[in-house]
């Protein structure tokens, strides 16, 4: 079995649990055709009735936002709307041509299109919260992503496949082991309410009463390896510095520090990209947190400028501004969900109801 066949088998059978009769929607670019072919074969074997790949071409977004009229910006994408409303499984494969091609798109046009597609996003969040829509996000190695990670394509491919446990004899079994280990962690956290992150530039507290910690074990992201929740919106207090650089909509930021009072981000600084932060924090719902999480994938130990991998780095925590997770009980709404990451292996600590449960990048429970 080739590595892509193993990848497809893992995605179809473990991540998405495709069943006979399922309608399966795949969104990616034409660069991922080799993986899409393997997925098509594996999904047929699993009994899927409708397998629909939507494959974008290079510069599609750039062309759209340059030439779309007001009426075109207000149109909901029909196929995506149908998929989010009535399909059973959805896979998004990241396979970029150019990670920067959308960074100079007209911001006002982007906002108008986001407003027009809010209904689709709401449907997606509601259906994925109950797994009525089985979804997963994964990566297909491309030159653009390899360059962003500072690797050759061969090195980056090896990194991606290792992060997904594809070199194991039985990748699904490896993810089930991680799932069992993480379940003990979330069970403990779900019996507590007050959480405190402490570290270099970090002193932030939040409450999770009525919220749920989730075991992210590779079914909704591949790779995964994190536990996460949505904090009570007005309970977050303190300061957090994010030691890792980040990017959103193709714009880079670095050295971000946030000051929070009663859940509201009152002040922010950044060594790089503060103007973009100013723009983001002017958007609805972005000055509250939608997620707090802890990365547990120790196969990932380097920054790649790709949030799918970077937020899972074993020994880090991250918090996301904007949209909450309904499955966690979160209530904050926003068109933005931006994960920001910080190192914990340098003396970082996590307390739950006053008990030290995590230190220097490792759980103590």
C-alpha positions as CSV (number, residue, x, y, z in Angstrom):
1,X,0.0,0.0,0.0
2,X,1.4,3.4,-1.0
3,X,1.7,6.3,1.5
4,X,-1.2,8.1,-0.2
5,X,-3.3,4.9,-0.1
6,X,-2.6,4.7,3.7
7,X,-3.5,8.4,4.0
8,X,-6.8,7.9,2.1
9,X,-7.7,4.8,4.1
10,X,-7.1,6.8,7.4
11,X,-9.1,9.7,6.2
12,X,-12.1,7.7,4.9
13,X,-12.3,5.0,7.6
14,X,-11.0,6.6,10.8
15,X,-11.4,10.4,10.4
16,X,-14.7,10.5,8.5
17,X,-16.1,7.0,9.1
18,X,-17.7,6.9,5.7
19,X,-20.6,4.5,5.6
20,X,-22.7,3.0,2.8
21,X,-24.9,5.7,1.2
22,X,-22.9,8.7,2.5
23,X,-22.6,11.8,0.3
24,X,-19.0,12.9,0.5
25,X,-17.8,16.4,-0.5
26,X,-14.1,17.1,-1.0
27,X,-12.7,20.6,-1.2
28,X,-9.1,21.2,-2.4
29,X,-7.0,22.4,-5.3
30,X,-5.9,20.6,-8.4
31,X,-2.5,20.1,-6.9
32,X,-4.0,17.4,-4.6
33,X,-5.3,15.3,-7.5
34,X,-3.1,12.2,-6.5
35,X,-4.7,12.1,-3.0
36,X,-8.2,12.8,-4.4
37,X,-7.9,9.8,-6.7
38,X,-6.9,7.6,-3.7
39,X,-9.8,9.0,-1.7
40,X,-12.3,8.4,-4.5
41,X,-11.2,4.7,-4.6
42,X,-11.3,4.3,-0.8
43,X,-14.7,6.0,-0.5
44,X,-16.2,3.8,-3.2
45,X,-14.9,0.8,-1.3
46,X,-16.6,2.2,1.9
47,X,-19.9,2.5,0.0
48,X,-20.3,6.2,-0.5
49,X,-23.0,7.0,-3.1
50,X,-22.0,10.5,-4.1
51,X,-18.3,11.6,-4.1
52,X,-18.0,15.2,-5.2
53,X,-14.5,16.8,-5.5
54,X,-14.5,20.6,-5.8
55,X,-11.0,21.5,-7.0
56,X,-9.9,25.1,-7.2
57,X,-7.3,26.4,-9.6
58,X,-4.4,28.8,-9.0
59,X,-5.3,32.5,-8.2
60,X,-9.1,31.7,-8.1
61,X,-9.7,33.9,-5.0
62,X,-7.5,36.7,-6.3
63,X,-9.4,36.8,-9.6
64,X,-12.8,36.6,-7.9
65,X,-12.2,39.6,-5.5
66,X,-10.6,41.6,-8.3
67,X,-13.5,41.2,-10.8
68,X,-16.6,40.2,-8.8
69,X,-19.5,42.7,-9.0
70,X,-21.6,43.7,-5.9
71,X,-24.3,41.2,-7.0
72,X,-21.7,38.5,-7.4
73,X,-20.2,39.1,-4.0
74,X,-23.7,38.7,-2.5
75,X,-24.3,35.2,-4.0
76,X,-24.0,32.1,-1.9
77,X,-21.8,29.4,-3.6
78,X,-24.5,27.0,-4.6
79,X,-22.5,23.7,-4.4
80,X,-20.9,24.5,-1.1
81,X,-24.3,25.5,0.3
82,X,-25.8,22.2,-0.8
83,X,-22.9,20.3,0.7
84,X,-23.0,22.0,4.1
85,X,-26.8,21.5,4.2
86,X,-27.3,18.0,3.0
87,X,-24.0,16.0,2.6
88,X,-22.9,13.5,5.2
89,X,-19.1,14.0,5.1
90,X,-16.8,16.9,4.3
91,X,-13.1,16.9,3.8
92,X,-11.0,20.0,3.2
93,X,-7.5,19.3,1.9
94,X,-5.1,22.1,2.1
95,X,-2.9,22.1,-1.0
96,X,-2.0,25.7,-1.8
97,X,-0.4,27.0,-4.9
98,X,0.8,30.3,-3.3
99,X,0.2,31.2,0.4
100,X,0.4,34.9,-0.4
101,X,-1.9,35.2,-3.4
102,X,-4.9,36.4,-1.3
103,X,-3.1,38.8,1.0
104,X,-3.8,41.9,-1.1
105,X,-7.5,41.1,-1.8
106,X,-9.8,44.1,-1.3
107,X,-10.7,43.9,2.4
108,X,-14.2,45.5,1.9
109,X,-15.0,42.9,-0.8
110,X,-13.9,40.1,1.4
111,X,-16.1,41.4,4.3
112,X,-19.1,41.6,1.9
113,X,-18.5,38.0,0.7
114,X,-18.1,36.7,4.3
115,X,-21.4,38.4,5.2
116,X,-23.1,36.8,2.2
117,X,-21.8,33.3,3.2
118,X,-22.5,33.6,6.9
119,X,-25.5,31.3,6.6
120,X,-23.3,28.6,5.1
121,X,-20.8,29.0,7.9
122,X,-23.6,28.9,10.5
123,X,-24.9,25.7,9.0
124,X,-21.4,24.2,9.0
125,X,-20.8,25.0,12.7
126,X,-24.2,23.7,13.7
127,X,-24.0,20.4,11.8
128,X,-20.3,19.7,12.7
129,X,-21.0,20.4,16.4
130,X,-23.3,17.3,16.5
131,X,-21.3,15.4,13.8
132,X,-24.4,15.4,11.7
133,X,-21.8,16.5,9.2
134,X,-18.7,14.5,9.6
135,X,-15.8,16.7,8.7
136,X,-12.0,16.7,8.6
137,X,-9.2,19.0,7.6
138,X,-5.9,17.7,6.3
139,X,-2.8,18.7,4.3
140,X,-1.4,17.6,0.9
141,X,2.3,18.6,0.6
142,X,3.0,21.3,-1.9
143,X,6.0,23.5,-2.8
144,X,4.3,26.6,-1.3
145,X,3.7,24.9,2.1
146,X,7.2,23.4,2.1
147,X,8.8,26.8,1.5
148,X,6.7,28.4,4.2
149,X,8.0,25.7,6.6
150,X,11.6,26.2,5.5
151,X,11.9,22.7,4.0
152,X,12.3,20.9,0.7
153,X,9.2,19.3,-0.7
154,X,10.6,15.8,0.2
155,X,11.4,17.0,3.8
156,X,8.0,18.5,4.2
157,X,6.2,15.5,2.8
158,X,8.0,13.3,5.4
159,X,7.1,15.8,8.1
160,X,3.4,15.7,7.1
161,X,3.1,12.0,6.9
162,X,5.0,11.5,10.2
163,X,2.7,13.9,11.9
164,X,-0.2,11.8,10.7
165,X,1.4,8.5,11.9
166,X,1.4,7.2,8.3
167,X,4.7,5.5,8.8
168,X,3.2,3.3,11.5
169,X,2.0,-0.2,10.4
170,X,-1.5,0.7,11.5
171,X,-2.0,4.5,11.6
172,X,-5.6,4.2,12.9
173,X,-4.3,2.1,15.9
174,X,-1.8,4.9,16.8
175,X,-4.6,7.5,16.8
176,X,-6.8,5.3,19.0
177,X,-3.9,5.1,21.5
178,X,-3.6,8.8,21.6
179,X,-7.4,9.1,21.9
180,X,-7.4,6.9,25.0
181,X,-4.6,8.9,26.6
182,X,-6.3,12.2,25.9
183,X,-9.6,11.0,27.2
184,X,-8.2,10.7,30.7
185,X,-7.0,14.3,30.4
186,X,-10.4,15.7,29.2
187,X,-12.3,13.7,31.8
188,X,-10.1,15.4,34.5
189,X,-10.6,18.8,33.0
190,X,-14.3,18.4,32.7
191,X,-14.5,17.8,36.4
192,X,-12.9,21.3,37.0
193,X,-14.0,24.8,36.3
194,X,-11.2,27.3,36.9
195,X,-8.1,27.1,34.6
196,X,-5.0,29.2,34.9
197,X,-2.2,29.3,32.3
198,X,1.1,30.7,33.7
199,X,4.5,31.1,31.9
200,X,6.8,33.6,30.3
201,X,4.6,36.6,29.6
202,X,1.5,34.5,30.4
203,X,-0.8,34.9,33.4
204,X,-4.3,34.3,32.3
205,X,-7.3,32.7,33.9
206,X,-10.7,31.5,32.6
207,X,-13.7,29.5,33.7
208,X,-15.2,26.5,31.9
209,X,-18.4,26.0,34.0
210,X,-21.1,24.5,31.7
211,X,-18.5,24.1,28.9
212,X,-16.9,20.8,27.6
213,X,-13.3,20.0,26.9
214,X,-13.0,18.0,23.7
215,X,-10.6,15.1,22.9
216,X,-9.2,16.0,19.4
217,X,-7.9,12.7,18.4
218,X,-7.6,12.9,14.6
219,X,-11.2,12.6,13.6
220,X,-11.9,16.2,12.8
221,X,-8.3,17.3,12.0
222,X,-5.5,15.1,10.5
223,X,-3.1,15.4,12.1
224,X,-4.5,16.3,15.5
225,X,-3.3,16.0,19.0
226,X,-4.9,18.6,21.3
227,X,-7.5,19.0,23.9
228,X,-9.7,22.2,23.7
229,X,-12.7,24.0,25.0
230,X,-14.5,27.3,24.6
231,X,-14.1,29.4,27.8
232,X,-17.0,31.2,29.4
233,X,-17.0,34.4,27.4
234,X,-16.8,37.0,30.2
235,X,-14.5,34.9,32.5
236,X,-11.2,35.4,30.8
237,X,-8.8,37.7,32.7
238,X,-5.1,38.5,32.5
239,X,-2.4,38.8,30.0
240,X,-1.0,36.4,27.4
241,X,2.0,36.7,25.2
242,X,2.1,34.4,22.1
243,X,5.7,33.4,21.5
244,X,5.1,31.8,18.1
245,X,4.5,34.0,15.0
246,X,1.1,33.7,13.3
247,X,-0.7,34.4,10.1
248,X,-4.3,35.0,9.1
249,X,-5.6,35.8,5.6
250,X,-2.0,35.8,4.4
251,X,-1.0,38.5,6.8
252,X,1.8,37.9,9.3
253,X,2.0,38.9,12.9
254,X,4.7,38.3,15.5
255,X,5.2,38.9,19.2
256,X,1.5,39.4,20.0
257,X,0.5,40.3,23.5
258,X,-3.2,40.6,24.6
259,X,-4.6,42.1,27.8
260,X,-8.0,40.9,28.8
261,X,-10.6,42.0,31.4
262,X,-13.8,40.2,32.0
263,X,-13.5,38.3,28.7
264,X,-12.9,41.5,26.6
265,X,-9.6,42.1,24.9
266,X,-8.9,45.7,26.0
267,X,-5.4,46.2,24.6
268,X,-3.0,44.5,22.2
269,X,0.6,44.9,21.0
270,X,2.7,43.2,18.3
271,X,6.3,43.5,17.2
272,X,5.1,42.9,13.7
273,X,1.6,43.3,12.1
274,X,-0.1,45.5,14.6
275,X,-2.0,47.4,11.9
276,X,-3.5,44.1,10.8
277,X,-4.5,43.3,14.4
278,X,-6.2,46.7,14.6
279,X,-8.2,45.7,11.5
280,X,-9.1,42.3,12.9
281,X,-10.1,43.6,16.3
282,X,-12.6,46.0,14.6
283,X,-14.5,43.0,13.3
284,X,-17.5,41.6,15.2
285,X,-16.8,39.1,17.9
286,X,-13.0,39.1,17.6
287,X,-12.3,40.8,21.0
288,X,-13.5,37.7,22.9
289,X,-12.0,34.2,22.9
290,X,-13.7,31.3,21.2
291,X,-11.2,28.6,22.2
292,X,-8.5,27.6,24.8
293,X,-6.4,24.5,24.0
294,X,-3.3,22.5,24.8
295,X,-1.2,20.9,22.0
296,X,-0.2,17.2,22.5
297,X,1.3,16.0,19.2
298,X,4.9,15.4,20.1
299,X,5.7,14.3,16.5
300,X,5.4,18.0,15.7
301,X,8.2,19.9,17.3
302,X,8.8,22.8,14.8
303,X,6.9,25.7,13.5
304,X,5.8,25.4,9.9
305,X,3.6,28.5,9.5
306,X,0.6,26.2,9.1
307,X,-1.9,26.3,11.9
308,X,-3.1,22.8,11.2
309,X,0.2,21.6,12.5
310,X,1.5,24.4,14.6
311,X,-1.4,24.5,17.1
312,X,-0.8,20.8,17.8
313,X,2.8,21.2,18.7
314,X,3.4,19.1,21.9
315,X,4.3,21.4,24.7
316,X,2.3,24.5,23.6
317,X,-1.0,26.1,24.4
318,X,-3.1,28.2,22.1
319,X,-6.1,30.5,22.4
320,X,-8.3,31.6,19.5
321,X,-10.1,34.9,19.1
322,X,-13.5,34.9,17.6
323,X,-15.9,32.1,16.8
324,X,-16.6,29.6,19.6
325,X,-17.2,25.9,19.2
326,X,-20.8,25.0,19.7
327,X,-19.8,21.5,20.7
328,X,-18.0,22.9,23.7
329,X,-21.0,25.1,24.7
330,X,-19.4,28.3,23.4
331,X,-21.6,31.3,22.5
332,X,-19.3,33.8,20.9
333,X,-20.0,34.4,17.2
334,X,-17.6,35.8,14.6
335,X,-16.5,35.3,11.0
336,X,-13.0,35.0,12.5
337,X,-11.4,32.1,14.3
338,X,-7.7,32.7,14.7
339,X,-5.5,30.5,16.8
340,X,-2.5,32.1,18.5
341,X,0.2,29.8,20.0
342,X,2.7,30.1,22.8
343,X,5.5,27.9,24.2
344,X,5.1,26.1,27.5
345,X,8.2,23.9,27.7
346,X,10.2,26.9,29.2
347,X,8.6,26.7,32.7
348,X,4.9,27.0,31.6
349,X,2.3,25.7,34.0
350,X,-1.4,24.9,34.0
351,X,-3.6,24.8,37.1
352,X,-7.1,23.4,37.2
353,X,-9.1,24.4,40.3
354,X,-5.7,25.3,41.9
355,X,-4.1,21.9,41.2
356,X,-0.9,21.9,39.1
357,X,-1.7,19.5,36.3
358,X,0.9,20.5,33.6
359,X,4.4,21.7,33.7
360,X,7.2,22.3,31.2
361,X,5.1,21.1,28.3
362,X,3.9,17.8,29.9
363,X,0.8,16.7,31.7
364,X,1.2,15.6,35.3
365,X,-2.1,13.7,35.4
